[in-house]
Amino acid sequence: MVYKLVQKYKKEGEDAYKTKVSGRPRSKICQEFKDKVKEIRNKTGYGNRKIHVITTKEGFSVSQRQVRNVLDELNLTKPCPKRRGQKTYVRYQWPISNWMWHTDWSSFKGKEYCAYLDDRSRKIMAAGVYEEATQEHALQLFYKAIWLHKMCPVIVLSDKGSQYYNSTPNKKGELTPSPYQQELERLGIQFWTCRRAHPQTNGKMEKWFDTMKQGLQRQPKFQAFVEWYNEEYIHESLDYRTPEEVYKQNL
């Protein structure tokens, strides 16, 4: 044993007795790839999984783990000392485009944003920025979505916000339909609402607004961002395709 230690010292010097790091050594990654990851991250805000899909299509043979390491090295990710494992998702969606449209409002930097989103494809059918969140604006935007796509949904899903739903009973204690509900009924469109305190029902809209708020940091022109989102933004839930692609494939 002593002879082995002496031979190891002669071969490696003082490094022979230093604690060895377990596992394979980290592969060296070229600067070109790091620059590409940084460019995609800054342009799109994508995480390591989507960046891995894009770089693979462009011919880079680098694993998703290495993409994550590059993002960490460049300080482009939030601190996450305990990375979570893969989540198990349950996906609910209608089989064809224009069967259900989701809608909601969200405030951002002093403005009110409203959008209509197709359930199957996640495509934004129409979106607008307003000074106030009103029922009139919600209806105007709905008419715009119909006019742009020459389509009506079978169902519209929203929360129980005052822009859509009348939650104040009359003197008889009855809830009467709001003007928004009455207009959908006139058009032969079903109106569904989420349960109170249960935003997951309209989770696709919640996710869209989260993506929108992050995206407007990079692309401040709202309608340009909506166009980019529909035509270029890839979704994991859509097998890394864009909303526009999936919308057309499922008409």
ChimeraX commands (.cxc) that place a marker at each C-alpha (Angstrom):
marker #1 position 0.00,0.00,0.00 radius 0.5
marker #1 position 2.89,2.33,0.90 radius 0.5
marker #1 position 4.56,1.66,-2.45 radius 0.5
marker #1 position 1.28,2.47,-4.27 radius 0.5
marker #1 position 0.94,5.77,-2.39 radius 0.5
marker #1 position 4.54,6.69,-3.26 radius 0.5
marker #1 position 4.00,5.89,-6.93 radius 0.5
marker #1 position 0.79,7.90,-6.98 radius 0.5
marker #1 position 2.60,10.87,-5.39 radius 0.5
marker #1 position 5.37,10.71,-7.96 radius 0.5
marker #1 position 2.80,10.67,-10.74 radius 0.5
marker #1 position 0.30,13.29,-9.50 radius 0.5
marker #1 position 2.16,15.26,-6.85 radius 0.5
marker #1 position 0.10,16.84,-4.06 radius 0.5
marker #1 position -3.08,16.38,-6.11 radius 0.5
marker #1 position -2.84,12.66,-5.38 radius 0.5
marker #1 position -4.13,13.21,-1.84 radius 0.5
marker #1 position -6.82,15.80,-2.52 radius 0.5
marker #1 position -10.46,14.83,-2.19 radius 0.5
marker #1 position -11.82,13.71,-5.53 radius 0.5
marker #1 position -15.16,15.06,-6.78 radius 0.5
marker #1 position -17.57,12.20,-7.48 radius 0.5
marker #1 position -19.21,11.80,-10.85 radius 0.5
marker #1 position -18.10,12.61,-14.37 radius 0.5
marker #1 position -16.19,15.86,-14.92 radius 0.5
marker #1 position -18.30,18.61,-16.48 radius 0.5
marker #1 position -17.92,18.78,-20.25 radius 0.5
marker #1 position -16.42,21.92,-21.70 radius 0.5
marker #1 position -18.93,23.96,-23.70 radius 0.5
marker #1 position -17.86,26.22,-26.55 radius 0.5
marker #1 position -18.42,29.96,-26.35 radius 0.5
marker #1 position -20.54,29.89,-29.53 radius 0.5
marker #1 position -23.10,27.69,-27.78 radius 0.5
marker #1 position -23.11,29.87,-24.66 radius 0.5
marker #1 position -23.73,32.94,-26.82 radius 0.5
marker #1 position -26.59,31.13,-28.57 radius 0.5
marker #1 position -28.23,30.16,-25.27 radius 0.5
marker #1 position -27.93,33.74,-24.01 radius 0.5
marker #1 position -29.44,35.11,-27.23 radius 0.5
marker #1 position -32.45,32.76,-27.09 radius 0.5
marker #1 position -33.00,33.40,-23.37 radius 0.5
marker #1 position -32.93,37.19,-23.77 radius 0.5
marker #1 position -35.19,37.14,-26.82 radius 0.5
marker #1 position -37.81,34.65,-25.62 radius 0.5
marker #1 position -37.43,34.09,-21.88 radius 0.5
marker #1 position -37.49,30.31,-22.49 radius 0.5
marker #1 position -36.23,27.83,-19.88 radius 0.5
marker #1 position -33.70,25.06,-20.45 radius 0.5
marker #1 position -36.18,22.59,-21.97 radius 0.5
marker #1 position -37.37,24.88,-24.77 radius 0.5
marker #1 position -33.87,26.20,-25.40 radius 0.5
marker #1 position -32.69,22.59,-25.73 radius 0.5
marker #1 position -35.38,21.92,-28.37 radius 0.5
marker #1 position -34.34,24.99,-30.40 radius 0.5
marker #1 position -30.59,24.39,-30.20 radius 0.5
marker #1 position -31.05,20.72,-31.17 radius 0.5
marker #1 position -32.98,21.81,-34.28 radius 0.5
marker #1 position -30.12,24.18,-35.11 radius 0.5
marker #1 position -27.56,21.36,-34.98 radius 0.5
marker #1 position -26.04,21.67,-31.50 radius 0.5
marker #1 position -25.48,18.30,-29.86 radius 0.5
marker #1 position -25.72,19.42,-26.24 radius 0.5
marker #1 position -27.89,17.88,-23.51 radius 0.5
marker #1 position -30.65,19.67,-21.63 radius 0.5
marker #1 position -28.57,19.39,-18.45 radius 0.5
marker #1 position -25.73,21.29,-20.13 radius 0.5
marker #1 position -28.15,23.99,-21.27 radius 0.5
marker #1 position -29.26,24.36,-17.66 radius 0.5
marker #1 position -25.62,24.58,-16.55 radius 0.5
marker #1 position -24.98,27.38,-19.07 radius 0.5
marker #1 position -28.03,29.31,-17.83 radius 0.5
marker #1 position -26.77,28.93,-14.26 radius 0.5
marker #1 position -23.26,29.99,-15.23 radius 0.5
marker #1 position -24.57,33.13,-16.98 radius 0.5
marker #1 position -26.85,33.97,-14.02 radius 0.5
marker #1 position -29.90,33.79,-16.27 radius 0.5
marker #1 position -31.95,31.66,-13.87 radius 0.5
marker #1 position -33.38,32.34,-10.46 radius 0.5
marker #1 position -31.65,30.64,-7.52 radius 0.5
marker #1 position -33.05,27.14,-6.98 radius 0.5
marker #1 position -30.98,25.22,-4.42 radius 0.5
marker #1 position -33.36,22.23,-4.56 radius 0.5
marker #1 position -34.41,21.60,-8.12 radius 0.5
marker #1 position -37.78,19.99,-8.39 radius 0.5
marker #1 position -38.33,16.72,-10.20 radius 0.5
marker #1 position -40.59,16.33,-13.21 radius 0.5
marker #1 position -44.18,17.25,-12.46 radius 0.5
marker #1 position -47.05,15.05,-13.53 radius 0.5
marker #1 position -49.50,17.18,-15.48 radius 0.5
marker #1 position -53.14,16.48,-16.21 radius 0.5
marker #1 position -54.10,18.27,-19.41 radius 0.5
marker #1 position -57.68,19.24,-20.18 radius 0.5
marker #1 position -58.40,20.59,-23.63 radius 0.5
marker #1 position -61.07,20.48,-26.30 radius 0.5
marker #1 position -60.17,18.47,-29.42 radius 0.5
marker #1 position -60.74,21.23,-32.01 radius 0.5
marker #1 position -60.02,24.93,-32.36 radius 0.5
marker #1 position -62.77,27.47,-31.66 radius 0.5
marker #1 position -64.78,25.15,-29.42 radius 0.5
marker #1 position -63.98,27.14,-26.30 radius 0.5
marker #1 position -62.43,30.58,-25.84 radius 0.5
marker #1 position -61.07,31.68,-22.47 radius 0.5
marker #1 position -61.14,35.33,-21.43 radius 0.5
marker #1 position -60.01,37.42,-18.49 radius 0.5
marker #1 position -58.56,40.76,-17.41 radius 0.5
marker #1 position -55.23,41.57,-15.77 radius 0.5
marker #1 position -53.59,44.79,-14.57 radius 0.5
marker #1 position -50.01,45.64,-15.51 radius 0.5
marker #1 position -48.12,48.92,-15.05 radius 0.5
marker #1 position -51.25,51.01,-14.65 radius 0.5
marker #1 position -53.08,49.54,-17.67 radius 0.5
marker #1 position -55.83,46.95,-17.99 radius 0.5
marker #1 position -55.27,44.04,-20.38 radius 0.5
marker #1 position -57.98,41.79,-21.79 radius 0.5
marker #1 position -57.61,38.80,-24.10 radius 0.5
marker #1 position -59.52,35.92,-25.70 radius 0.5
marker #1 position -57.57,32.66,-25.95 radius 0.5
marker #1 position -58.48,29.52,-27.92 radius 0.5
marker #1 position -58.53,26.50,-25.60 radius 0.5
marker #1 position -57.10,23.92,-28.04 radius 0.5
marker #1 position -54.23,25.93,-29.50 radius 0.5
marker #1 position -53.59,28.64,-26.86 radius 0.5
marker #1 position -53.77,31.14,-29.72 radius 0.5
marker #1 position -54.71,34.68,-28.74 radius 0.5
marker #1 position -57.77,35.45,-30.84 radius 0.5
marker #1 position -57.76,39.12,-29.83 radius 0.5
marker #1 position -56.17,41.21,-27.08 radius 0.5
marker #1 position -56.37,44.83,-26.04 radius 0.5
marker #1 position -55.03,47.45,-23.63 radius 0.5
marker #1 position -57.44,49.80,-21.86 radius 0.5
marker #1 position -57.55,52.46,-19.19 radius 0.5
marker #1 position -60.43,50.66,-17.45 radius 0.5
marker #1 position -61.64,47.06,-17.30 radius 0.5
marker #1 position -65.28,47.32,-18.37 radius 0.5
marker #1 position -67.97,45.06,-19.76 radius 0.5
marker #1 position -68.22,47.25,-22.87 radius 0.5
marker #1 position -64.53,46.78,-23.65 radius 0.5
marker #1 position -64.83,43.02,-23.12 radius 0.5
marker #1 position -67.67,42.86,-25.66 radius 0.5
marker #1 position -65.89,45.11,-28.17 radius 0.5
marker #1 position -62.85,42.87,-28.03 radius 0.5
marker #1 position -65.04,39.79,-28.44 radius 0.5
marker #1 position -66.60,41.26,-31.60 radius 0.5
marker #1 position -63.09,42.04,-32.86 radius 0.5
marker #1 position -61.99,38.43,-32.33 radius 0.5
marker #1 position -65.01,37.17,-34.30 radius 0.5
marker #1 position -64.36,39.66,-37.10 radius 0.5
marker #1 position -60.63,38.85,-37.33 radius 0.5
marker #1 position -61.11,35.09,-37.59 radius 0.5
marker #1 position -64.61,34.85,-39.07 radius 0.5
marker #1 position -65.37,32.36,-36.30 radius 0.5
marker #1 position -67.54,32.12,-33.17 radius 0.5
marker #1 position -66.74,29.79,-30.28 radius 0.5
marker #1 position -69.28,27.32,-28.96 radius 0.5
marker #1 position -68.39,28.26,-25.35 radius 0.5
marker #1 position -66.83,31.29,-23.65 radius 0.5
marker #1 position -65.21,30.68,-20.25 radius 0.5
marker #1 position -64.47,33.51,-17.80 radius 0.5
marker #1 position -64.26,34.14,-14.10 radius 0.5
marker #1 position -67.08,35.79,-12.16 radius 0.5
marker #1 position -65.65,39.29,-12.60 radius 0.5
marker #1 position -68.07,42.19,-13.00 radius 0.5
marker #1 position -66.88,42.63,-16.62 radius 0.5
marker #1 position -68.68,39.38,-17.48 radius 0.5
marker #1 position -70.99,38.26,-14.72 radius 0.5
marker #1 position -73.71,39.86,-12.62 radius 0.5
marker #1 position -73.27,38.72,-9.02 radius 0.5
marker #1 position -75.67,41.27,-7.48 radius 0.5
marker #1 position -79.19,39.89,-6.89 radius 0.5
marker #1 position -82.26,42.01,-7.62 radius 0.5
marker #1 position -84.96,42.90,-5.06 radius 0.5
marker #1 position -86.40,39.40,-5.40 radius 0.5
marker #1 position -83.03,37.88,-4.56 radius 0.5
marker #1 position -82.54,36.63,-8.11 radius 0.5
marker #1 position -79.43,36.93,-10.26 radius 0.5
marker #1 position -80.24,38.41,-13.65 radius 0.5
marker #1 position -77.95,37.91,-16.66 radius 0.5
marker #1 position -75.45,40.69,-17.31 radius 0.5
marker #1 position -75.44,42.50,-20.71 radius 0.5
marker #1 position -72.38,40.40,-21.59 radius 0.5
marker #1 position -74.26,37.16,-20.83 radius 0.5
marker #1 position -77.32,38.39,-22.73 radius 0.5
marker #1 position -75.23,39.18,-25.81 radius 0.5
marker #1 position -73.64,35.71,-25.82 radius 0.5
marker #1 position -77.09,34.16,-25.45 radius 0.5
marker #1 position -78.33,36.23,-28.40 radius 0.5
marker #1 position -75.44,34.87,-30.49 radius 0.5
marker #1 position -76.18,31.29,-29.40 radius 0.5
marker #1 position -72.93,30.96,-27.44 radius 0.5
marker #1 position -72.76,29.14,-24.11 radius 0.5
marker #1 position -71.33,31.11,-21.17 radius 0.5
marker #1 position -69.39,29.22,-18.51 radius 0.5
marker #1 position -67.78,30.66,-15.39 radius 0.5
marker #1 position -65.08,29.41,-13.03 radius 0.5
marker #1 position -65.78,28.51,-9.45 radius 0.5
marker #1 position -64.96,31.29,-7.02 radius 0.5
marker #1 position -61.43,31.15,-5.56 radius 0.5
marker #1 position -60.52,28.46,-8.10 radius 0.5
marker #1 position -58.37,30.16,-10.80 radius 0.5
marker #1 position -57.06,26.81,-12.08 radius 0.5
marker #1 position -60.24,26.45,-14.16 radius 0.5
marker #1 position -59.06,29.41,-16.22 radius 0.5
marker #1 position -55.41,28.49,-15.83 radius 0.5
marker #1 position -54.57,28.94,-19.52 radius 0.5
marker #1 position -55.47,32.61,-19.24 radius 0.5
marker #1 position -53.48,32.96,-16.02 radius 0.5
marker #1 position -50.45,31.44,-17.77 radius 0.5
marker #1 position -50.91,33.73,-20.78 radius 0.5
marker #1 position -50.90,36.85,-18.61 radius 0.5
marker #1 position -47.77,35.64,-16.84 radius 0.5
marker #1 position -46.06,35.08,-20.21 radius 0.5
marker #1 position -47.34,38.46,-21.43 radius 0.5
marker #1 position -45.93,40.39,-18.46 radius 0.5
marker #1 position -42.53,38.78,-18.89 radius 0.5
marker #1 position -42.62,39.30,-22.65 radius 0.5
marker #1 position -43.45,42.99,-22.45 radius 0.5
marker #1 position -40.15,43.52,-20.64 radius 0.5
marker #1 position -38.44,42.46,-23.88 radius 0.5
marker #1 position -40.99,43.65,-26.46 radius 0.5
marker #1 position -42.85,46.73,-25.16 radius 0.5
marker #1 position -45.14,46.98,-28.22 radius 0.5
marker #1 position -48.15,44.95,-27.12 radius 0.5
marker #1 position -49.65,43.94,-30.47 radius 0.5
marker #1 position -46.20,43.03,-31.82 radius 0.5
marker #1 position -45.75,40.78,-28.80 radius 0.5
marker #1 position -49.16,39.13,-29.39 radius 0.5
marker #1 position -48.21,38.43,-33.01 radius 0.5
marker #1 position -44.85,36.97,-31.93 radius 0.5
marker #1 position -46.57,34.83,-29.29 radius 0.5
marker #1 position -49.04,33.36,-31.80 radius 0.5
marker #1 position -46.55,32.72,-34.59 radius 0.5
marker #1 position -43.21,31.99,-32.88 radius 0.5
marker #1 position -43.66,31.11,-29.20 radius 0.5
marker #1 position -43.39,27.35,-28.67 radius 0.5
marker #1 position -45.35,25.50,-25.95 radius 0.5
marker #1 position -44.33,22.35,-24.13 radius 0.5
marker #1 position -48.02,21.44,-23.88 radius 0.5
marker #1 position -48.29,21.72,-27.69 radius 0.5
marker #1 position -45.30,19.43,-28.30 radius 0.5
marker #1 position -43.06,22.46,-28.89 radius 0.5
marker #1 position -45.24,23.88,-31.64 radius 0.5
marker #1 position -46.62,27.40,-31.94 radius 0.5
marker #1 position -50.27,28.36,-31.24 radius 0.5
marker #1 position -50.76,29.31,-34.89 radius 0.5
marker #1 position -49.58,25.90,-36.11 radius 0.5
marker #1 position -51.86,24.00,-33.74 radius 0.5
marker #1 position -54.82,26.31,-34.41 radius 0.5
marker #1 position -54.69,25.66,-38.17 radius 0.5
marker #1 position -54.12,21.91,-37.75 radius 0.5
marker #1 position -57.25,21.56,-35.60 radius 0.5
marker #1 position -59.79,23.70,-37.42 radius 0.5
marker link #1:1,2 radius 0.2
marker link #1:2,3 radius 0.2
marker link #1:3,4 radius 0.2
marker link #1:4,5 radius 0.2
marker link #1:5,6 radius 0.2
marker link #1:6,7 radius 0.2
marker link #1:7,8 radius 0.2
marker link #1:8,9 radius 0.2
marker link #1:9,10 radius 0.2
marker link #1:10,11 radius 0.2
marker link #1:11,12 radius 0.2
marker link #1:12,13 radius 0.2
marker link #1:13,14 radius 0.2
marker link #1:14,15 radius 0.2
marker link #1:15,16 radius 0.2
marker link #1:16,17 radius 0.2
marker link #1:17,18 radius 0.2
marker link #1:18,19 radius 0.2
marker link #1:19,20 radius 0.2
marker link #1:20,21 radius 0.2
marker link #1:21,22 radius 0.2
marker link #1:22,23 radius 0.2
marker link #1:23,24 radius 0.2
marker link #1:24,25 radius 0.2
marker link #1:25,26 radius 0.2
marker link #1:26,27 radius 0.2
marker link #1:27,28 radius 0.2
marker link #1:28,29 radius 0.2
marker link #1:29,30 radius 0.2
marker link #1:30,31 radius 0.2
marker link #1:31,32 radius 0.2
marker link #1:32,33 radius 0.2
marker link #1:33,34 radius 0.2
marker link #1:34,35 radius 0.2
marker link #1:35,36 radius 0.2
marker link #1:36,37 radius 0.2
marker link #1:37,38 radius 0.2
marker link #1:38,39 radius 0.2
marker link #1:39,40 radius 0.2
marker link #1:40,41 radius 0.2
marker link #1:41,42 radius 0.2
marker link #1:42,43 radius 0.2
marker link #1:43,44 radius 0.2
marker link #1:44,45 radius 0.2
marker link #1:45,46 radius 0.2
marker link #1:46,47 radius 0.2
marker link #1:47,48 radius 0.2
marker link #1:48,49 radius 0.2
marker link #1:49,50 radius 0.2
marker link #1:50,51 radius 0.2
marker link #1:51,52 radius 0.2
marker link #1:52,53 radius 0.2
marker link #1:53,54 radius 0.2
marker link #1:54,55 radius 0.2
marker link #1:55,56 radius 0.2
marker link #1:56,57 radius 0.2
marker link #1:57,58 radius 0.2
marker link #1:58,59 radius 0.2
marker link #1:59,60 radius 0.2
marker link #1:60,61 radius 0.2
marker link #1:61,62 radius 0.2
marker link #1:62,63 radius 0.2
marker link #1:63,64 radius 0.2
marker link #1:64,65 radius 0.2
marker link #1:65,66 radius 0.2
marker link #1:66,67 radius 0.2
marker link #1:67,68 radius 0.2
marker link #1:68,69 radius 0.2
marker link #1:69,70 radius 0.2
marker link #1:70,71 radius 0.2
marker link #1:71,72 radius 0.2
marker link #1:72,73 radius 0.2
marker link #1:73,74 radius 0.2
marker link #1:74,75 radius 0.2
marker link #1:75,76 radius 0.2
marker link #1:76,77 radius 0.2
marker link #1:77,78 radius 0.2
marker link #1:78,79 radius 0.2
marker link #1:79,80 radius 0.2
marker link #1:80,81 radius 0.2
marker link #1:81,82 radius 0.2
marker link #1:82,83 radius 0.2
marker link #1:83,84 radius 0.2
marker link #1:84,85 radius 0.2
marker link #1:85,86 radius 0.2
marker link #1:86,87 radius 0.2
marker link #1:87,88 radius 0.2
marker link #1:88,89 radius 0.2
marker link #1:89,90 radius 0.2
marker link #1:90,91 radius 0.2
marker link #1:91,92 radius 0.2
marker link #1:92,93 radius 0.2
marker link #1:93,94 radius 0.2
marker link #1:94,95 radius 0.2
marker link #1:95,96 radius 0.2
marker link #1:96,97 radius 0.2
marker link #1:97,98 radius 0.2
marker link #1:98,99 radius 0.2
marker link #1:99,100 radius 0.2
marker link #1:100,101 radius 0.2
marker link #1:101,102 radius 0.2
marker link #1:102,103 radius 0.2
marker link #1:103,104 radius 0.2
marker link #1:104,105 radius 0.2
marker link #1:105,106 radius 0.2
marker link #1:106,107 radius 0.2
marker link #1:107,108 radius 0.2
marker link #1:108,109 radius 0.2
marker link #1:109,110 radius 0.2
marker link #1:110,111 radius 0.2
marker link #1:111,112 radius 0.2
marker link #1:112,113 radius 0.2
marker link #1:113,114 radius 0.2
marker link #1:114,115 radius 0.2
marker link #1:115,116 radius 0.2
marker link #1:116,117 radius 0.2
marker link #1:117,118 radius 0.2
marker link #1:118,119 radius 0.2
marker link #1:119,120 radius 0.2
marker link #1:120,121 radius 0.2
marker link #1:121,122 radius 0.2
marker link #1:122,123 radius 0.2
marker link #1:123,124 radius 0.2
marker link #1:124,125 radius 0.2
marker link #1:125,126 radius 0.2
marker link #1:126,127 radius 0.2
marker link #1:127,128 radius 0.2
marker link #1:128,129 radius 0.2
marker link #1:129,130 radius 0.2
marker link #1:130,131 radius 0.2
marker link #1:131,132 radius 0.2
marker link #1:132,133 radius 0.2
marker link #1:133,134 radius 0.2
marker link #1:134,135 radius 0.2
marker link #1:135,136 radius 0.2
marker link #1:136,137 radius 0.2
marker link #1:137,138 radius 0.2
marker link #1:138,139 radius 0.2
marker link #1:139,140 radius 0.2
marker link #1:140,141 radius 0.2
marker link #1:141,142 radius 0.2
marker link #1:142,143 radius 0.2
marker link #1:143,144 radius 0.2
marker link #1:144,145 radius 0.2
marker link #1:145,146 radius 0.2
marker link #1:146,147 radius 0.2
marker link #1:147,148 radius 0.2
marker link #1:148,149 radius 0.2
marker link #1:149,150 radius 0.2
marker link #1:150,151 radius 0.2
marker link #1:151,152 radius 0.2
marker link #1:152,153 radius 0.2
marker link #1:153,154 radius 0.2
marker link #1:154,155 radius 0.2
marker link #1:155,156 radius 0.2
marker link #1:156,157 radius 0.2
marker link #1:157,158 radius 0.2
marker link #1:158,159 radius 0.2
marker link #1:159,160 radius 0.2
marker link #1:160,161 radius 0.2
marker link #1:161,162 radius 0.2
marker link #1:162,163 radius 0.2
marker link #1:163,164 radius 0.2
marker link #1:164,165 radius 0.2
marker link #1:165,166 radius 0.2
marker link #1:166,167 radius 0.2
marker link #1:167,168 radius 0.2
marker link #1:168,169 radius 0.2
marker link #1:169,170 radius 0.2
marker link #1:170,171 radius 0.2
marker link #1:171,172 radius 0.2
marker link #1:172,173 radius 0.2
marker link #1:173,174 radius 0.2
marker link #1:174,175 radius 0.2
marker link #1:175,176 radius 0.2
marker link #1:176,177 radius 0.2
marker link #1:177,178 radius 0.2
marker link #1:178,179 radius 0.2
marker link #1:179,180 radius 0.2
marker link #1:180,181 radius 0.2
marker link #1:181,182 radius 0.2
marker link #1:182,183 radius 0.2
marker link #1:183,184 radius 0.2
marker link #1:184,185 radius 0.2
marker link #1:185,186 radius 0.2
marker link #1:186,187 radius 0.2
marker link #1:187,188 radius 0.2
marker link #1:188,189 radius 0.2
marker link #1:189,190 radius 0.2
marker link #1:190,191 radius 0.2
marker link #1:191,192 radius 0.2
marker link #1:192,193 radius 0.2
marker link #1:193,194 radius 0.2
marker link #1:194,195 radius 0.2
marker link #1:195,196 radius 0.2
marker link #1:196,197 radius 0.2
marker link #1:197,198 radius 0.2
marker link #1:198,199 radius 0.2
marker link #1:199,200 radius 0.2
marker link #1:200,201 radius 0.2
marker link #1:201,202 radius 0.2
marker link #1:202,203 radius 0.2
marker link #1:203,204 radius 0.2
marker link #1:204,205 radius 0.2
marker link #1:205,206 radius 0.2
marker link #1:206,207 radius 0.2
marker link #1:207,208 radius 0.2
marker link #1:208,209 radius 0.2
marker link #1:209,210 radius 0.2
marker link #1:210,211 radius 0.2
marker link #1:211,212 radius 0.2
marker link #1:212,213 radius 0.2
marker link #1:213,214 radius 0.2
marker link #1:214,215 radius 0.2
marker link #1:215,216 radius 0.2
marker link #1:216,217 radius 0.2
marker link #1:217,218 radius 0.2
marker link #1:218,219 radius 0.2
marker link #1:219,220 radius 0.2
marker link #1:220,221 radius 0.2
marker link #1:221,222 radius 0.2
marker link #1:222,223 radius 0.2
marker link #1:223,224 radius 0.2
marker link #1:224,225 radius 0.2
marker link #1:225,226 radius 0.2
marker link #1:226,227 radius 0.2
marker link #1:227,228 radius 0.2
marker link #1:228,229 radius 0.2
marker link #1:229,230 radius 0.2
marker link #1:230,231 radius 0.2
marker link #1:231,232 radius 0.2
marker link #1:232,233 radius 0.2
marker link #1:233,234 radius 0.2
marker link #1:234,235 radius 0.2
marker link #1:235,236 radius 0.2
marker link #1:236,237 radius 0.2
marker link #1:237,238 radius 0.2
marker link #1:238,239 radius 0.2
marker link #1:239,240 radius 0.2
marker link #1:240,241 radius 0.2
marker link #1:241,242 radius 0.2
marker link #1:242,243 radius 0.2
marker link #1:243,244 radius 0.2
marker link #1:244,245 radius 0.2
marker link #1:245,246 radius 0.2
marker link #1:246,247 radius 0.2
marker link #1:247,248 radius 0.2
marker link #1:248,249 radius 0.2
marker link #1:249,250 radius 0.2
marker link #1:250,251 radius 0.2
view
